[in-house]
Amino acid sequence: MKCVSSQLLLCAILWCTHAQQGFQDNFTRYNTSEWIYANDELFTGLGAVVYYEKNHSKVNHTLSKGQGKGLVIVMEACQHVEDGCKGSKMASGHLQTAENHLYGDYELRMRAPYTVDGDGTTCSEGIYAYFTAGFYRENDTWNEVNFGFHPDRDVNGTCVSCEHHADTGGYKTDIVNIGFNYREDFHTYVIRVRENSLEWLVDGRRVHNESARLTHPMHTSLILRTSFREGDPGVMPTAYFEIEYFRYTPDDGTAVQ
């Protein structure tokens, strides 16, 4: 949205109005007005190498456990004969919201990544997934808040990673035991962002909270990537990250903080 000086107030009002609107996506189609799907992109940051393709984010796909249809992000060995996925051994999917949001509830009904040709309880240690409720980083400003799913440190799927970076301080990670293997079934994950606090909830139960202040609007991301934390994991078995729906509900100021 471009504005001349006489339109600045109107533009500010329109932006705020959109930012205050919530939305839900059941991923029955590619909703490109709400999501940006990475395509033909090589990601080499954060100690990882992975090739992102839009067709690895499969919408209106049959979900496991009788959950109907939704989004399945697939990580598999590179199938490109010509360019070899730009040097990556694994291909996967990545999507982020087209608009930024800030205070509110970010809810994802999902089944954490699992190895397809297995019993559904395990995942290769070189595969990381994130439900990133919000991310913004530019110059000296860094705001971020995540659920992280890390097979190399999740104690057989029983521990989630609650991560954030507020206006001040460094990046903080807390490994939290939730008492069951999260890969075996679908669960509802909520990240609650308020002006001075953060909460992480699983199936309606608060598993972690922080007193923290995030002030910059952020985009939401759903990420399935490799991890080189323990070195190059090489070619790994195919894994699925299944998502029934995403819902963003803006904070109306009445919620208890």
C-alpha positions as CSV (number, residue, x, y, z in Angstrom):
1,M,0.0,0.0,0.0
2,K,1.6,3.3,-1.2
3,C,0.4,6.6,0.3
4,V,0.9,10.3,-0.5
5,S,0.9,12.7,2.5
6,S,-2.8,13.4,2.3
7,Q,-3.5,9.6,2.6
8,L,-1.2,8.8,5.5
9,L,-3.9,8.8,8.2
10,L,-6.3,6.7,6.1
11,C,-3.5,4.2,5.3
12,A,-2.6,3.9,9.0
13,I,-6.3,3.2,9.8
14,L,-6.6,0.6,7.1
15,W,-3.4,-1.1,8.1
16,C,-4.5,-1.2,11.7
17,T,-7.9,-2.5,10.8
18,H,-6.3,-5.4,8.8
19,A,-3.9,-6.2,11.5
20,Q,-6.7,-6.5,14.0
21,Q,-8.6,-9.0,11.8
22,G,-8.1,-12.7,12.5
23,F,-8.1,-15.5,10.0
24,Q,-8.3,-19.3,9.8
25,D,-7.0,-21.6,7.0
26,N,-7.9,-25.2,6.7
27,F,-5.5,-25.6,3.8
28,T,-8.0,-27.0,1.3
29,R,-6.3,-24.8,-1.4
30,Y,-3.3,-22.6,-1.9
31,N,-4.5,-19.4,-0.3
32,T,-1.9,-17.0,-1.7
33,S,-3.7,-14.0,-0.3
34,E,-2.7,-15.2,3.2
35,W,0.4,-17.3,2.6
36,I,3.7,-17.1,0.7
37,Y,5.0,-20.6,-0.3
38,A,8.7,-20.8,-0.8
39,N,9.6,-22.2,-4.2
40,D,12.9,-23.1,-5.9
41,E,14.8,-21.7,-2.9
42,L,18.0,-23.0,-1.3
43,F,18.1,-22.3,2.4
44,T,21.6,-22.4,4.0
45,G,21.1,-20.5,7.3
46,L,21.1,-21.6,10.9
47,G,23.5,-24.5,10.2
48,A,21.2,-26.2,7.7
49,V,21.0,-26.9,4.0
50,V,17.6,-27.6,2.5
51,Y,15.9,-26.9,-0.8
52,Y,12.3,-25.5,-0.6
53,E,9.7,-26.3,-3.2
54,K,6.1,-25.3,-3.2
55,N,5.0,-28.8,-4.3
56,H,6.4,-30.1,-1.0
57,S,3.6,-28.2,0.8
58,K,0.7,-30.3,-0.3
59,V,-2.8,-28.7,0.3
60,N,-6.1,-30.6,0.5
61,H,-4.1,-33.7,1.2
62,T,-5.5,-36.6,3.2
63,L,-4.2,-36.5,6.8
64,S,-3.5,-39.4,9.0
65,K,-5.5,-40.5,12.1
66,G,-8.8,-39.8,10.3
67,Q,-8.3,-36.0,10.5
68,G,-9.8,-35.3,7.1
69,K,-7.8,-33.1,4.7
70,G,-5.3,-30.3,5.2
71,L,-1.6,-29.4,4.7
72,V,1.2,-32.0,4.5
73,I,4.7,-30.6,4.4
74,V,6.9,-33.4,2.9
75,M,10.7,-33.7,3.4
76,E,12.3,-36.2,1.2
77,A,15.5,-36.9,-0.7
78,C,16.1,-34.6,-3.6
79,Q,14.4,-35.9,-6.8
80,H,16.0,-33.3,-9.2
81,V,18.3,-35.0,-11.7
82,E,19.2,-31.8,-13.5
83,D,20.3,-29.4,-10.8
84,G,20.4,-31.6,-7.8
85,C,18.3,-29.3,-5.7
86,K,21.0,-26.6,-5.9
87,G,23.3,-28.8,-3.8
88,S,20.9,-29.9,-1.1
89,K,20.4,-33.6,-0.4
90,M,16.9,-33.0,1.0
91,A,13.9,-31.1,-0.3
92,S,11.0,-29.7,1.8
93,G,8.4,-27.0,2.2
94,H,8.2,-23.6,3.9
95,L,5.4,-21.1,4.1
96,Q,4.8,-17.7,5.8
97,T,2.0,-15.3,6.2
98,A,1.7,-12.5,3.7
99,E,0.8,-10.0,6.5
100,N,2.4,-9.3,9.8
101,H,0.5,-9.6,13.2
102,L,1.4,-9.0,16.8
103,Y,-0.8,-9.5,19.9
104,G,-3.2,-12.4,19.8
105,D,-3.5,-16.2,19.9
106,Y,-1.7,-18.2,17.2
107,E,-3.2,-21.7,17.0
108,L,-2.0,-24.7,15.0
109,R,-3.7,-28.1,15.0
110,M,-0.9,-30.4,13.8
111,R,0.9,-33.7,14.0
112,A,4.6,-33.2,14.5
113,P,7.1,-34.6,11.9
114,Y,7.4,-38.3,11.8
115,T,9.2,-40.9,9.6
116,V,6.6,-42.1,7.1
117,D,8.0,-45.7,6.7
118,G,8.0,-46.4,10.4
119,D,5.6,-46.8,13.3
120,G,4.8,-43.0,13.5
121,T,6.6,-42.4,16.8
122,T,10.1,-41.4,15.5
123,C,11.8,-38.9,13.2
124,S,15.3,-38.6,12.0
125,E,17.5,-36.4,14.3
126,G,18.5,-34.3,11.4
127,I,15.0,-33.0,10.8
128,Y,13.7,-29.9,12.6
129,A,10.2,-28.4,12.5
130,Y,9.0,-25.0,13.7
131,F,5.6,-23.5,14.4
132,T,6.8,-19.9,14.4
133,A,4.0,-17.7,15.6
134,G,6.0,-14.6,14.8
135,F,9.3,-13.6,13.4
136,Y,10.8,-10.2,12.6
137,R,14.5,-9.3,12.3
138,E,16.0,-6.2,10.7
139,N,19.0,-4.2,11.8
140,D,19.1,-4.3,15.6
141,T,15.4,-5.4,16.0
142,W,14.7,-9.1,16.6
143,N,11.3,-10.4,17.7
144,E,10.5,-14.1,17.5
145,V,8.4,-16.8,19.2
146,N,8.2,-20.5,18.4
147,F,7.3,-24.0,19.2
148,G,10.3,-26.1,18.1
149,F,10.3,-29.8,17.4
150,H,13.8,-31.2,17.6
151,P,14.3,-35.0,17.5
152,D,17.9,-34.8,18.7
153,R,16.8,-33.4,22.0
154,D,13.1,-34.1,22.6
155,V,13.5,-37.3,24.7
156,N,11.5,-39.6,22.4
157,G,9.0,-36.9,21.4
158,T,8.1,-36.0,25.0
159,C,9.7,-32.5,25.1
160,V,8.9,-29.4,23.1
161,S,11.1,-26.4,22.7
162,C,9.6,-23.1,23.7
163,E,11.7,-20.4,22.1
164,H,11.6,-16.6,21.9
165,H,13.6,-13.4,21.4
166,A,12.1,-10.3,23.0
167,D,12.9,-6.6,22.5
168,T,15.8,-7.0,25.0
169,G,18.1,-9.9,25.9
170,G,19.2,-12.8,23.8
171,Y,17.5,-15.8,22.2
172,K,16.0,-18.0,24.9
173,T,15.1,-21.7,24.6
174,D,13.4,-23.8,27.2
175,I,12.9,-27.6,26.7
176,V,9.6,-28.6,28.3
177,N,8.4,-32.1,29.0
178,I,4.7,-32.5,28.0
179,G,4.3,-36.0,29.2
180,F,3.6,-37.9,25.9
181,N,5.1,-38.5,22.5
182,Y,3.8,-35.6,20.4
183,R,4.5,-37.4,17.1
184,E,1.9,-40.1,17.6
185,D,-1.2,-38.0,17.0
186,F,-2.6,-34.6,16.3
187,H,-2.5,-31.9,19.1
188,T,-3.4,-28.3,19.3
189,Y,-0.6,-25.9,19.9
190,V,-1.2,-22.2,20.9
191,I,1.3,-19.4,21.3
192,R,-0.3,-16.5,23.2
193,V,1.4,-13.2,22.6
194,R,0.4,-10.3,24.8
195,E,2.0,-6.9,25.4
196,N,4.1,-8.1,28.4
197,S,3.9,-11.8,28.3
198,L,4.1,-15.0,26.3
199,E,2.4,-18.4,26.8
200,W,2.8,-21.7,25.1
201,L,-0.2,-24.1,25.4
202,V,-0.7,-27.8,24.3
203,D,-4.2,-29.1,24.1
204,G,-5.4,-26.2,26.2
205,R,-2.8,-26.7,28.9
206,R,-0.2,-24.1,29.6
207,V,3.2,-25.7,29.4
208,H,5.4,-22.6,29.6
209,N,5.2,-18.9,30.1
210,E,7.6,-15.9,30.1
211,S,7.4,-12.2,31.1
212,A,8.6,-10.7,27.8
213,R,7.9,-7.7,25.6
214,L,7.7,-8.0,21.8
215,T,6.6,-4.9,20.0
216,H,7.2,-5.4,16.3
217,P,4.5,-7.0,14.0
218,M,5.8,-10.4,12.8
219,H,5.0,-12.9,10.1
220,T,4.0,-16.5,11.0
221,S,5.9,-19.4,9.5
222,L,5.5,-23.2,9.2
223,I,8.9,-24.7,8.7
224,L,10.4,-28.2,8.0
225,R,14.1,-28.1,7.5
226,T,17.3,-30.0,8.0
227,S,19.6,-29.6,11.1
228,F,23.4,-29.8,10.9
229,R,23.7,-29.5,14.7
230,E,25.5,-32.9,14.8
231,G,27.0,-32.6,11.3
232,D,25.6,-33.3,7.9
233,P,22.8,-35.8,8.4
234,G,23.0,-36.9,4.7
235,V,20.0,-38.4,3.0
236,M,17.2,-39.2,5.5
237,P,13.9,-41.1,5.2
238,T,10.8,-39.2,4.1
239,A,9.0,-37.3,6.9
240,Y,5.6,-35.8,7.0
241,F,4.6,-32.6,9.0
242,E,0.7,-32.6,9.0
243,I,-1.4,-29.6,9.7
244,E,-5.2,-29.6,10.0
245,Y,-5.7,-25.8,10.4
246,F,-4.1,-22.6,11.5
247,R,-6.0,-19.8,13.3
248,Y,-5.0,-16.3,14.3
249,T,-7.2,-14.5,16.8
250,P,-6.2,-11.0,17.6
251,D,-6.2,-9.9,21.3
252,D,-9.1,-7.6,22.0
253,G,-7.5,-6.3,25.2
254,T,-9.9,-8.3,27.5
255,A,-7.8,-11.4,28.0
256,V,-6.2,-12.0,31.3
257,Q,-2.4,-11.6,31.1
